[in-house]
Amino acid sequence: MNAPTNPKELELQTVEFKLDGKTIVSYEGETILKAAKRHGIDIPHLCFKDGYRPDGNCRACVVEINGERTLAPSCCRSATPGMEVKANSERAVKSQKLVLEMLLSDMPDEGFKWVGDSKEEEQNNQHGELSTWAARMDVTVRPELKALRREKVANDISHPAMAVNLDACIQCNRCVRACREEQVNDVIGYAMRGAHSEIVFDLNDPMGESTCVACGECVQACPTGALMPKGLIGSQTVDRKVDSVCPFCGVGCQITYNVKDEKIVSVEGRDGPANHNRLCVKGRFGMDYIHNPQRLTKPLIRKPGVPKDESMLEGKQDWSDIFREATWEEALDFAGGKLKALKDQYGNKVLAGFGSAKGSNEEAYLFQKLVRTGFGSNNVDHCTRLCHASSVAALLEGVGSGAVSNQVNDVEHSSLIFLIGSNPTANHPVAATWFKNAAKRGAKIVLCDPRKTEISKHAWRTMQFKPDTDVAMLNAMIYTIIEEGLADKDFIANRSNNFEALKENIKGYSPEAMAPICGIPAETLREVAREFATTKSAMILWGMGVSQHVHGTDNARCLIALVSITGQIGKPGSGLHPLRGQNNVQGASDAGLIPMMFPNYQRVDNPEAHAWFEKFWDTPLDKKPGYTVVEIMHKITAPDSDPDKIRGMYVEGENPAMSDPDLNHARHALASLEHLVVQDIFMTETALLADVVLPASAWPEKVGTASNTDRMVQMGKKAINPPGDAKADLWIIQEIAKRMGLNWNYQGSDDGVAAVYDEMRQAMHAAINGITWERLEKESSVTYPCLSAEDPGRPIVFDDSFDTPDGKVKLVPADIIPANERPDAEYPFVLITGRQLEHWHTGSMTRRATVLDAIEPMATVSMHGEDMTQLGVTAGDVITVQSRRGEVGIHVRRDDGTPRGVIFIPFAYYEAAANLITNSALDPFGKIPEFKYCAVKLAKGGDAAKIMGYGTNAPGGSKVMSNV
């Protein structure tokens, strides 16, 4: 008899029953099928999928139960004490085989072949799990049944990513459950009755014309190949499977690459703690950017006499007109030698480095160490400055930690989910599934955003406030909670500071006074405040709609105050979660890739921390914080008399010529540098302005760790080699360090990744000391803080104290600070920028991914229908959007969720770069630009780029490297 051995399993109630004459142990409520599988006994099944709700409609898993007249589906039936079950009886087996034979008889002779782990399996696996079970049960289809095969159904190949072959559909409903219950996209349904029943998309639309968001959950669920990724059609024997982590958003989904002929042919979701097999369109179908012919494969040096100016970014010049190919030795000597020469001539302050949140923790750590110990300053930053710097500033000030208090899927325990300034279905799609799942089980979602986004369909209340009025709305809620006596007095007394100042500050912020300002009725503000204060558990999650303002830190301060005065923090389902943008923005920040902090957020101007790192790195360090991203751009254009004028830069995996605000100024600054070294995988807009371009490795081409939005340190493994002469990023950073005079010696077959990680772990011992490299290789994912090898990690923090000096949260009052630039008669509209589902950040990766670019090939501006009518345009027309800094021509998309007087532009399109228009005004605390608010005017018509997709017209042209 097999008994449970896992300590968590031992806590569950167990029952004993007999299966095919053997006594086995089942957990209370566990189905016969799952109990049998856990004990190594296989029962045929098709409609069942682990993790999905059991449906019991295929009847392939029927078993015989003593004393019962009919056979029972084992996937739906729970074991009871003393039950006697026969899965292998003559009656049960006959029924199982009959079901398999009848289903197999309807299968087409030639279908979309399924994945086979070997050629032998593939030959017998034309229809996936159905063929597998038929082979194992020795089932063959009688000719009489084949003669009754249903009428052939036409294939549907209308979708760029997936093919539909309903000839192979067994109507198991797994795709319906995948779409409606797991991802909650409500696209796939079951229509008609009897012999006419079928799977449909929306109102029986072709898949490519439906509202499908291409998450691919249905193709991962389908057992027969009726739904398949187009990349898997044909022979599917793969050379190897490699486990890794998705390189896109901060959710940190675990994935498996399928590699064939040294190419990633498909991606599967893995049962990681952040995603539990789920993926979005980017993670599942966006990985082929690494095989794009525009990959950089040789080092490049700017040709003599070729000037650097912004006109190079207009897509009219091939990179081969600008650069010549070079050897690695020549390129590295020139790159590092010139940087060192500038430092020697002008001093330590004249160099700066931008690292990347798209790379690994090890790269981030080593890059910031290079800047601090090799360049001699703290002038190092990355894209956190452009996304959550103000959130981090407020969190460090208030709770003593810049990371989240609870993980995303802890919303499972929330009775209220407060989403503000975030569009999760587009920016964090897998995280959005947990919100939608929670809503289906009864949790109340409150959506607060100037735009009414997709998640509003699942919201209990949607507070569509006026842009720039976050503080007014949140202070009105805090006012209500305090005024109506709903505050948690014990929490305030025992675990907070400065409450009286907060209470005094909000006296003028009644809902009645704030309603005209924020646009939310007073009764709604009070209703939501009461619910937040009195519900069992409430969690706040926010995005860059909160942080990217000149008052972003104040916005976050209000959120901290809201959870603190209600005691909604430090327990399951309650807390603060800034949804991190890129895959490793959390890890890059933790590792010290920011100008005012050493690793683990130790201030560079803190004497104790400064002394520790000087000793640890055995070198003198600058005592002053460095300049941030936007400040560096200003310092580049400073007069020559300024001793801090930035003259040389090293940019690793960032694209400030697309991501920075006021791009005209940023691009002019980059072009003005005496020496610019860019390390990247494509000829980005920034690379076109470089003196040296170093071809680097994409995420699937390296070993390393990344830390997701949930504080999970996760292992990414190498699937393939970089193309041509491209090199691993960590190797390149070390080679530049050598040219700067640093004597580093990180040994290992993996370019020293494990050695760098171990050093980083020592530098961050207060957070990740218990997460060794060996542990990550074994477990793939460990949550920090984790202080010992036995520590499982803490998914919830602040349960008994905060990371502040006195262990209490510091409440900081906030007042209304208007945006730096307000609409007026000349510029009457408000521009909001952001991301969209199919594309990521500046588009350099996703716009080179075949499926993603096919789904969303063109830059668009979203407008309310009434504004379109007033302007005299219809969907697809071109308008010109102009601010005081620049203008773009762009095609119009109708979106009535965008309020009147507001427009939304994604910033992934170089041909309509939204950041040409945005305002570089900074939040005084987080030094983050005000991307989410600036004044613009609109005009009908204009010169919109005719580009559909990231092709030959892209900056740098379509030149294919000579050895690809």
PyMOL commands that set and color helices and strands:
alter all, ss='L'
color gray80, all
select helices_A, chain A and resi 7-10+32-38+90-105+119-123+128-136+143-146+166-168+174-182+194-196+207-209+217-221+230-232+281-285+287-291+310-314+319-321+328-346+348-350+361-375+383-386+389-398+408-413+424-427+429-440+454-458+470-483+489-495+499-508+511-518+522-534+544-547+552-565+585-590+607-617+629-636+656-659+663-672+687-689+699-701+729-739+753-763+765-768+773-779+846-848+850-855+865-871+910-912+914-916
alter helices_A, ss='H'
color red, helices_A
select strands_A, chain A and resi 14-19+22-27+62-65+72-73+84-86+162-164+188-191+198-201+227-229+240-245+254-260+263-269+300-302+323-325+351-354+380-381+416-420+444-448+461-463+496-497+538-542+575-578+597-598+602-603+648-652+675-680+692-695+704-707+712-716+781-783+809-810+829-834+860-863+878-882+887-894+902-906+919-922+929-930+934-940
alter strands_A, ss='S'
color yellow, strands_A
deselect
rebuild
show_as cartoon
